[in-house]
Amino acid sequence: MTPEDKTELKLNIGKIPQILLDNTDRNRTSPFAFTGNKFEFRAVGSSANCSSAMIVLNTIMANQLKIFKKSVDARIAKGDAKDEAILKELQQLIKDSKKIRFEGNGYGDEWVKEAEKRGLSNLKDTPRALKVWSDKKVTKLFDDLNVLTPRELHARQEIEFESYVYKIQIEARVIGDMVQNYIIPAAVSYQNKLIANVQGLIDVLGAKAGKDAAKGQVELISKISEHLNKMMDVNSKMLEARKKANKLEGHEDKSIAYCDTVKVHFDEIRYHVDKLELIIDDEEWRLPKFREMLFTR
């Protein structure tokens, strides 16, 4: 292979010039990058598997190639030369695909706004995304190409719905356990130390002088109470929502309930826990703090 072969993409189609290949990481901002001869998935979690996505991509590609060949053959039958027919069809496809082509930052809000502007779907949670499997156009595509039957698609959809429920359920239980057995005891214990110190200052200095001396500690006690009460309130709401979701029968309905009524509380609980972590003494905080995980001691 010559150096030229490494830097040019030769399509061997008349009227289409050789394309220079860029050996730099041009797709750094794309979560789904095309890198010359393949697609790459960026930021895939350790528990994720790209195989199902690749099945979808290959099915779509196979279907489009069939449509492309049929269209090119139709142009040739009307009298166009092969290369000319291919070029005309590619030009048409470039025009038709304009809506889904985006060269900006696919990770940012820029694409979300642009997608909405272009009338493209933007499924923001897993249960709604999984519902696509039961779309009639989707089932027909996989069935027509003998990739997956409607029954096989439905089975995979049910498994994914159930898996989502279990994952969110486990996360919710872990959060609830940590709040009850780690965060609340640490907050109350440290708060009690502060209260005892405030009372000691009042006993030694007198009521007025003691309160003035303990002003900062009283504010700290108030902050702990504020975050503690709000965290416990949201945690209780999450628990009640989980109980209601568990009573639902279908995996699809249950997954949507977990997404809309259980998972929505995670960030708020996290917010108050993060605030308490900054306030509470290291000796009382039994869990590793962020700075301890980032910097070893």
KEDO-48894 format. One record per residue (C-alpha): residue number from 1; x, y, z; chain. Coordinates in pm, 1 decimal. Layout:
<pts>
pt i:NUM; u:X; v:Y; w:Z; ch:A
...
</pts>
This chain:
<pts>
pt i:1; u:0.0; v:0.0; w:0.0; ch:A
pt i:2; u:141.2; v:337.3; w:-101.6; ch:A
pt i:3; u:126.9; v:654.3; w:110.7; ch:A
pt i:4; u:-128.6; v:790.8; w:-135.1; ch:A
pt i:5; u:-356.3; v:494.8; w:-68.4; ch:A
pt i:6; u:-352.9; v:580.9; w:300.2; ch:A
pt i:7; u:-461.6; v:941.4; w:249.4; ch:A
pt i:8; u:-722.3; v:913.8; w:-27.6; ch:A
pt i:9; u:-1057.8; v:740.3; w:-47.9; ch:A
pt i:10; u:-1094.0; v:601.8; w:-401.7; ch:A
pt i:11; u:-1456.9; v:531.7; w:-495.5; ch:A
pt i:12; u:-1379.5; v:445.7; w:-860.5; ch:A
pt i:13; u:-1694.4; v:623.8; w:-974.6; ch:A
pt i:14; u:-1672.0; v:867.5; w:-1263.1; ch:A
pt i:15; u:-1737.7; v:1236.5; w:-1192.1; ch:A
pt i:16; u:-1676.1; v:1182.2; w:-819.3; ch:A
pt i:17; u:-1322.0; v:1292.7; w:-729.1; ch:A
pt i:18; u:-1092.1; v:1111.4; w:-492.0; ch:A
pt i:19; u:-1162.9; v:1220.7; w:-134.8; ch:A
pt i:20; u:-875.8; v:1316.7; w:92.2; ch:A
pt i:21; u:-891.7; v:1133.0; w:423.4; ch:A
pt i:22; u:-822.3; v:1327.4; w:740.9; ch:A
pt i:23; u:-614.1; v:1130.3; w:990.0; ch:A
pt i:24; u:-704.6; v:1359.8; w:1279.5; ch:A
pt i:25; u:-990.0; v:1307.3; w:1525.5; ch:A
pt i:26; u:-1239.7; v:1524.3; w:1340.9; ch:A
pt i:27; u:-1538.0; v:1371.5; w:1520.9; ch:A
pt i:28; u:-1437.1; v:1446.5; w:1878.8; ch:A
pt i:29; u:-1765.3; v:1625.7; w:1951.8; ch:A
pt i:30; u:-1980.2; v:1352.6; w:1798.2; ch:A
pt i:31; u:-2125.2; v:1080.4; w:2024.1; ch:A
pt i:32; u:-2170.1; v:867.6; w:1712.1; ch:A
pt i:33; u:-1872.4; v:931.0; w:1487.6; ch:A
pt i:34; u:-1802.7; v:805.4; w:1134.6; ch:A
pt i:35; u:-1427.7; v:744.6; w:1114.5; ch:A
pt i:36; u:-1368.6; v:673.3; w:744.5; ch:A
pt i:37; u:-1495.5; v:318.5; w:711.0; ch:A
pt i:38; u:-1694.1; v:255.3; w:1027.5; ch:A
pt i:39; u:-1909.3; v:415.0; w:1295.8; ch:A
pt i:40; u:-1779.5; v:451.0; w:1650.1; ch:A
pt i:41; u:-1981.4; v:486.9; w:1968.0; ch:A
pt i:42; u:-1835.1; v:735.8; w:2213.3; ch:A
pt i:43; u:-1882.4; v:733.7; w:2589.1; ch:A
pt i:44; u:-2046.8; v:391.0; w:2607.8; ch:A
pt i:45; u:-2091.6; v:275.5; w:2967.4; ch:A
pt i:46; u:-1909.4; v:-30.5; w:3100.0; ch:A
pt i:47; u:-2235.8; v:-225.6; w:3120.0; ch:A
pt i:48; u:-2347.1; v:-124.1; w:2769.7; ch:A
pt i:49; u:-2325.2; v:-346.2; w:2464.0; ch:A
pt i:50; u:-2307.2; v:-195.3; w:2115.8; ch:A
pt i:51; u:-2415.7; v:-515.1; w:1939.6; ch:A
pt i:52; u:-2787.6; v:-433.4; w:1939.0; ch:A
pt i:53; u:-2716.9; v:-87.2; w:1798.7; ch:A
pt i:54; u:-2495.1; v:-240.6; w:1530.0; ch:A
pt i:55; u:-2778.0; v:-477.1; w:1432.3; ch:A
pt i:56; u:-3001.3; v:-173.4; w:1382.1; ch:A
pt i:57; u:-2737.1; v:15.8; w:1182.9; ch:A
pt i:58; u:-2658.2; v:-279.6; w:957.6; ch:A
pt i:59; u:-3029.2; v:-339.6; w:897.5; ch:A
pt i:60; u:-3083.2; v:23.8; w:803.6; ch:A
pt i:61; u:-2776.5; v:16.9; w:578.2; ch:A
pt i:62; u:-2888.9; v:-305.4; w:405.8; ch:A
pt i:63; u:-3234.4; v:-161.0; w:343.1; ch:A
pt i:64; u:-3093.1; v:164.6; w:206.4; ch:A
pt i:65; u:-2855.8; v:-21.0; w:-26.5; ch:A
pt i:66; u:-3151.0; v:-216.5; w:-166.0; ch:A
pt i:67; u:-3341.9; v:106.7; w:-224.8; ch:A
pt i:68; u:-3032.0; v:268.9; w:-375.0; ch:A
pt i:69; u:-2973.4; v:-17.2; w:-622.2; ch:A
pt i:70; u:-3338.8; v:-20.9; w:-724.0; ch:A
pt i:71; u:-3331.9; v:355.6; w:-790.5; ch:A
pt i:72; u:-3003.3; v:336.5; w:-984.7; ch:A
pt i:73; u:-3131.5; v:44.2; w:-1193.8; ch:A
pt i:74; u:-3445.0; v:246.8; w:-1273.4; ch:A
pt i:75; u:-3231.3; v:538.3; w:-1397.2; ch:A
pt i:76; u:-3017.5; v:303.7; w:-1608.2; ch:A
pt i:77; u:-3333.0; v:152.7; w:-1758.8; ch:A
pt i:78; u:-3436.6; v:503.1; w:-1864.2; ch:A
pt i:79; u:-3111.0; v:548.4; w:-2055.0; ch:A
pt i:80; u:-2858.2; v:688.8; w:-1804.8; ch:A
pt i:81; u:-2507.7; v:544.4; w:-1799.0; ch:A
pt i:82; u:-2413.7; v:358.0; w:-1480.2; ch:A
pt i:83; u:-2184.3; v:626.6; w:-1336.8; ch:A
pt i:84; u:-2429.2; v:900.9; w:-1426.9; ch:A
pt i:85; u:-2716.3; v:711.9; w:-1264.7; ch:A
pt i:86; u:-2514.0; v:663.3; w:-945.3; ch:A
pt i:87; u:-2414.3; v:1030.8; w:-935.9; ch:A
pt i:88; u:-2771.3; v:1153.4; w:-986.2; ch:A
pt i:89; u:-2902.2; v:922.8; w:-714.5; ch:A
pt i:90; u:-2629.9; v:1032.6; w:-471.7; ch:A
pt i:91; u:-2715.1; v:1396.7; w:-540.2; ch:A
pt i:92; u:-3079.2; v:1324.8; w:-461.4; ch:A
pt i:93; u:-2990.0; v:1139.6; w:-141.4; ch:A
pt i:94; u:-2769.8; v:1428.3; w:-25.4; ch:A
pt i:95; u:-3066.0; v:1662.2; w:-66.3; ch:A
pt i:96; u:-3307.8; v:1420.2; w:102.5; ch:A
pt i:97; u:-3078.0; v:1361.7; w:402.5; ch:A
pt i:98; u:-3013.4; v:1729.3; w:474.7; ch:A
pt i:99; u:-3248.8; v:1725.7; w:772.4; ch:A
pt i:100; u:-3049.7; v:1462.5; w:963.2; ch:A
pt i:101; u:-2699.0; v:1593.4; w:886.0; ch:A
pt i:102; u:-2542.4; v:1810.5; w:1155.7; ch:A
pt i:103; u:-2180.0; v:1924.4; w:1179.7; ch:A
pt i:104; u:-2197.2; v:2094.1; w:1519.4; ch:A
pt i:105; u:-2157.9; v:1968.0; w:1875.6; ch:A
pt i:106; u:-2376.3; v:1660.8; w:1910.9; ch:A
pt i:107; u:-2332.5; v:1660.3; w:2289.9; ch:A
pt i:108; u:-2463.0; v:2010.6; w:2360.8; ch:A
pt i:109; u:-2799.6; v:2183.2; w:2374.2; ch:A
pt i:110; u:-2724.3; v:2326.4; w:2030.9; ch:A
pt i:111; u:-2820.0; v:1997.5; w:1866.3; ch:A
pt i:112; u:-3131.6; v:1953.2; w:2083.2; ch:A
pt i:113; u:-3265.0; v:2289.1; w:1966.0; ch:A
pt i:114; u:-3162.2; v:2224.2; w:1606.7; ch:A
pt i:115; u:-3326.6; v:1879.4; w:1604.6; ch:A
pt i:116; u:-3653.4; v:2028.3; w:1726.9; ch:A
pt i:117; u:-3626.8; v:2300.9; w:1463.7; ch:A
pt i:118; u:-3580.5; v:2035.4; w:1193.2; ch:A
pt i:119; u:-3876.9; v:1832.6; w:1316.1; ch:A
pt i:120; u:-3665.2; v:1536.2; w:1427.0; ch:A
pt i:121; u:-3757.2; v:1314.4; w:1719.7; ch:A
pt i:122; u:-3560.5; v:1361.4; w:2040.6; ch:A
pt i:123; u:-3630.3; v:1078.8; w:2284.0; ch:A
pt i:124; u:-3482.8; v:1189.7; w:2616.6; ch:A
pt i:125; u:-3536.5; v:880.2; w:2830.5; ch:A
pt i:126; u:-3495.4; v:504.7; w:2792.8; ch:A
pt i:127; u:-3860.8; v:387.7; w:2818.9; ch:A
pt i:128; u:-3975.1; v:622.7; w:2538.9; ch:A
pt i:129; u:-3680.7; v:514.9; w:2324.6; ch:A
pt i:130; u:-3765.4; v:147.3; w:2378.1; ch:A
pt i:131; u:-4122.9; v:206.2; w:2261.3; ch:A
pt i:132; u:-3983.9; v:257.5; w:1909.9; ch:A
pt i:133; u:-3933.3; v:-119.5; w:1883.4; ch:A
pt i:134; u:-4310.6; v:-166.1; w:1851.8; ch:A
pt i:135; u:-4347.8; v:95.0; w:1575.4; ch:A
pt i:136; u:-4509.9; v:-70.1; w:1270.5; ch:A
pt i:137; u:-4246.4; v:70.4; w:1031.8; ch:A
pt i:138; u:-3968.7; v:-70.8; w:1249.1; ch:A
pt i:139; u:-4118.7; v:-418.5; w:1282.2; ch:A
pt i:140; u:-4188.0; v:-430.0; w:908.6; ch:A
pt i:141; u:-3829.3; v:-332.2; w:823.1; ch:A
pt i:142; u:-3673.7; v:-604.8; w:1038.9; ch:A
pt i:143; u:-3927.9; v:-862.8; w:926.8; ch:A
pt i:144; u:-3892.7; v:-785.3; w:554.6; ch:A
pt i:145; u:-3513.7; v:-824.3; w:574.1; ch:A
pt i:146; u:-3543.1; v:-1146.2; w:778.7; ch:A
pt i:147; u:-3335.5; v:-999.5; w:1060.5; ch:A
pt i:148; u:-3581.7; v:-1022.0; w:1349.5; ch:A
pt i:149; u:-3948.7; v:-1125.7; w:1353.4; ch:A
pt i:150; u:-4208.1; v:-905.6; w:1528.4; ch:A
pt i:151; u:-4217.7; v:-1159.4; w:1810.4; ch:A
pt i:152; u:-3840.4; v:-1147.1; w:1852.5; ch:A
pt i:153; u:-3847.0; v:-767.2; w:1857.4; ch:A
pt i:154; u:-4123.3; v:-768.5; w:2118.1; ch:A
pt i:155; u:-3926.0; v:-1013.3; w:2334.7; ch:A
pt i:156; u:-3619.6; v:-790.0; w:2324.5; ch:A
pt i:157; u:-3831.2; v:-486.9; w:2405.1; ch:A
pt i:158; u:-3985.0; v:-658.2; w:2708.8; ch:A
pt i:159; u:-3642.1; v:-764.1; w:2834.0; ch:A
pt i:160; u:-3510.3; v:-407.0; w:2802.0; ch:A
pt i:161; u:-3815.0; v:-262.0; w:2981.4; ch:A
pt i:162; u:-3769.9; v:-509.2; w:3267.0; ch:A
pt i:163; u:-3394.2; v:-447.8; w:3284.1; ch:A
pt i:164; u:-3452.0; v:-71.3; w:3306.8; ch:A
pt i:165; u:-3698.3; v:-117.9; w:3594.1; ch:A
pt i:166; u:-3456.8; v:-335.5; w:3789.3; ch:A
pt i:167; u:-3166.4; v:-95.9; w:3742.1; ch:A
pt i:168; u:-3361.3; v:210.6; w:3857.4; ch:A
pt i:169; u:-3514.9; v:7.9; w:4139.4; ch:A
pt i:170; u:-3169.8; v:-97.2; w:4263.3; ch:A
pt i:171; u:-3040.9; v:260.0; w:4239.5; ch:A
pt i:172; u:-3341.8; v:391.1; w:4431.8; ch:A
pt i:173; u:-3296.2; v:132.1; w:4705.3; ch:A
pt i:174; u:-2925.3; v:208.7; w:4737.3; ch:A
pt i:175; u:-2998.5; v:582.5; w:4759.0; ch:A
pt i:176; u:-3264.4; v:522.4; w:5023.6; ch:A
pt i:177; u:-3030.6; v:296.9; w:5221.9; ch:A
pt i:178; u:-2746.2; v:549.6; w:5208.9; ch:A
pt i:179; u:-2974.3; v:832.7; w:5318.3; ch:A
pt i:180; u:-3113.3; v:637.5; w:5614.3; ch:A
pt i:181; u:-2798.7; v:460.3; w:5732.8; ch:A
pt i:182; u:-2516.4; v:699.0; w:5641.4; ch:A
pt i:183; u:-2625.8; v:1055.0; w:5564.5; ch:A
pt i:184; u:-2889.8; v:1111.9; w:5833.4; ch:A
pt i:185; u:-2681.2; v:965.0; w:6121.7; ch:A
pt i:186; u:-2376.1; v:1168.4; w:6017.3; ch:A
pt i:187; u:-2577.8; v:1490.6; w:5989.3; ch:A
pt i:188; u:-2756.0; v:1440.8; w:6321.6; ch:A
pt i:189; u:-2436.1; v:1344.0; w:6503.6; ch:A
pt i:190; u:-2247.0; v:1650.4; w:6380.8; ch:A
pt i:191; u:-2546.5; v:1871.1; w:6449.9; ch:A
pt i:192; u:-2560.6; v:1742.3; w:6806.7; ch:A
pt i:193; u:-2191.7; v:1829.6; w:6854.7; ch:A
pt i:194; u:-2259.7; v:2183.9; w:6735.1; ch:A
pt i:195; u:-2564.3; v:2217.2; w:6960.7; ch:A
pt i:196; u:-2363.1; v:2097.8; w:7260.8; ch:A
pt i:197; u:-2090.3; v:2349.1; w:7179.4; ch:A
pt i:198; u:-2341.5; v:2633.8; w:7144.3; ch:A
pt i:199; u:-2500.4; v:2540.8; w:7476.5; ch:A
pt i:200; u:-2155.1; v:2528.3; w:7637.2; ch:A
pt i:201; u:-2075.2; v:2880.6; w:7518.4; ch:A
pt i:202; u:-2405.4; v:3007.0; w:7658.5; ch:A
pt i:203; u:-2336.7; v:2837.5; w:7991.2; ch:A
pt i:204; u:-1986.9; v:2987.6; w:8015.5; ch:A
pt i:205; u:-2042.1; v:3336.1; w:7866.3; ch:A
pt i:206; u:-2405.8; v:3391.4; w:7951.2; ch:A
pt i:207; u:-2709.2; v:3397.0; w:7724.9; ch:A
pt i:208; u:-2640.8; v:3710.5; w:7518.9; ch:A
pt i:209; u:-2263.1; v:3681.5; w:7489.3; ch:A
pt i:210; u:-2289.3; v:3306.4; w:7429.3; ch:A
pt i:211; u:-2540.0; v:3350.1; w:7147.4; ch:A
pt i:212; u:-2323.5; v:3616.3; w:6985.7; ch:A
pt i:213; u:-2016.4; v:3392.9; w:7009.5; ch:A
pt i:214; u:-2205.9; v:3095.6; w:6864.9; ch:A
pt i:215; u:-2372.5; v:3286.5; w:6580.4; ch:A
pt i:216; u:-2177.2; v:3105.3; w:6304.9; ch:A
pt i:217; u:-2243.6; v:2765.3; w:6458.8; ch:A
pt i:218; u:-2616.3; v:2838.1; w:6489.1; ch:A
pt i:219; u:-2626.1; v:2926.1; w:6119.1; ch:A
pt i:220; u:-2445.2; v:2600.4; w:6044.0; ch:A
pt i:221; u:-2698.9; v:2405.7; w:6252.1; ch:A
pt i:222; u:-2978.4; v:2577.1; w:6058.4; ch:A
pt i:223; u:-2820.8; v:2488.5; w:5722.5; ch:A
pt i:224; u:-2783.8; v:2124.6; w:5822.9; ch:A
pt i:225; u:-3147.8; v:2113.9; w:5932.6; ch:A
pt i:226; u:-3262.7; v:2271.9; w:5606.7; ch:A
pt i:227; u:-3080.5; v:2025.4; w:5381.4; ch:A
pt i:228; u:-3156.5; v:1732.1; w:5609.4; ch:A
pt i:229; u:-3532.1; v:1798.7; w:5615.5; ch:A
pt i:230; u:-3555.5; v:1853.8; w:5240.5; ch:A
pt i:231; u:-3349.4; v:1542.4; w:5166.9; ch:A
pt i:232; u:-3565.0; v:1327.7; w:5395.5; ch:A
pt i:233; u:-3882.3; v:1469.1; w:5242.0; ch:A
pt i:234; u:-3772.3; v:1391.1; w:4886.2; ch:A
pt i:235; u:-3647.4; v:1048.1; w:4992.5; ch:A
pt i:236; u:-3993.3; v:970.0; w:5134.7; ch:A
pt i:237; u:-4156.9; v:1082.3; w:4810.3; ch:A
pt i:238; u:-3923.2; v:854.7; w:4614.5; ch:A
pt i:239; u:-4011.5; v:560.6; w:4839.0; ch:A
pt i:240; u:-4386.5; v:616.3; w:4794.3; ch:A
pt i:241; u:-4345.9; v:651.9; w:4418.9; ch:A
pt i:242; u:-4152.5; v:323.9; w:4407.2; ch:A
pt i:243; u:-4428.2; v:143.6; w:4599.4; ch:A
pt i:244; u:-4690.3; v:268.0; w:4352.3; ch:A
pt i:245; u:-4476.7; v:177.2; w:4050.6; ch:A
pt i:246; u:-4423.8; v:-176.2; w:4183.6; ch:A
pt i:247; u:-4799.3; v:-236.4; w:4181.3; ch:A
pt i:248; u:-4820.6; v:-186.8; w:3804.3; ch:A
pt i:249; u:-4838.6; v:-504.1; w:3594.4; ch:A
pt i:250; u:-4681.2; v:-441.4; w:3251.3; ch:A
pt i:251; u:-4306.0; v:-387.0; w:3218.8; ch:A
pt i:252; u:-4362.7; v:-89.7; w:2986.6; ch:A
pt i:253; u:-4597.8; v:91.5; w:3226.2; ch:A
pt i:254; u:-4370.5; v:12.6; w:3519.2; ch:A
pt i:255; u:-4059.7; v:141.6; w:3339.7; ch:A
pt i:256; u:-4232.6; v:469.8; w:3250.5; ch:A
pt i:257; u:-4350.7; v:508.4; w:3611.2; ch:A
pt i:258; u:-3998.1; v:449.5; w:3742.1; ch:A
pt i:259; u:-3863.4; v:703.2; w:3495.4; ch:A
pt i:260; u:-4124.0; v:973.5; w:3557.7; ch:A
pt i:261; u:-4196.5; v:934.7; w:3931.0; ch:A
pt i:262; u:-3894.8; v:762.6; w:4090.7; ch:A
pt i:263; u:-3582.3; v:858.9; w:3898.0; ch:A
pt i:264; u:-3684.3; v:1226.6; w:3893.9; ch:A
pt i:265; u:-3601.8; v:1247.9; w:4267.9; ch:A
pt i:266; u:-3241.4; v:1125.5; w:4234.1; ch:A
pt i:267; u:-3084.5; v:1460.5; w:4145.2; ch:A
pt i:268; u:-3263.1; v:1652.3; w:4420.9; ch:A
pt i:269; u:-3153.1; v:1402.1; w:4685.9; ch:A
pt i:270; u:-2801.2; v:1416.3; w:4544.0; ch:A
pt i:271; u:-2803.4; v:1798.0; w:4564.5; ch:A
pt i:272; u:-2881.0; v:1804.4; w:4936.8; ch:A
pt i:273; u:-2636.6; v:1522.5; w:5013.4; ch:A
pt i:274; u:-2360.6; v:1712.4; w:4830.6; ch:A
pt i:275; u:-2435.5; v:2022.9; w:5036.9; ch:A
pt i:276; u:-2424.3; v:1823.4; w:5361.4; ch:A
pt i:277; u:-2095.7; v:1664.2; w:5257.1; ch:A
pt i:278; u:-1937.0; v:2010.0; w:5237.1; ch:A
pt i:279; u:-2063.0; v:2104.4; w:5584.6; ch:A
pt i:280; u:-2022.8; v:1791.0; w:5795.4; ch:A
pt i:281; u:-1695.9; v:1706.1; w:5968.9; ch:A
pt i:282; u:-1481.3; v:1439.5; w:5796.2; ch:A
pt i:283; u:-1475.6; v:1232.3; w:6113.5; ch:A
pt i:284; u:-1855.2; v:1208.1; w:6113.9; ch:A
pt i:285; u:-1890.0; v:1147.4; w:5738.4; ch:A
pt i:286; u:-1846.1; v:771.3; w:5702.3; ch:A
pt i:287; u:-1843.9; v:772.3; w:5320.2; ch:A
pt i:288; u:-1548.0; v:883.6; w:5104.7; ch:A
pt i:289; u:-1578.5; v:1251.3; w:5017.2; ch:A
pt i:290; u:-1522.4; v:1370.0; w:4660.8; ch:A
pt i:291; u:-1188.3; v:1529.4; w:4735.0; ch:A
pt i:292; u:-1073.5; v:1208.0; w:4901.1; ch:A
pt i:293; u:-1160.1; v:1009.0; w:4590.0; ch:A
pt i:294; u:-984.3; v:1259.0; w:4363.9; ch:A
pt i:295; u:-672.3; v:1303.0; w:4575.4; ch:A
pt i:296; u:-520.5; v:1020.2; w:4777.9; ch:A
pt i:297; u:-393.9; v:1099.3; w:5124.2; ch:A
</pts>
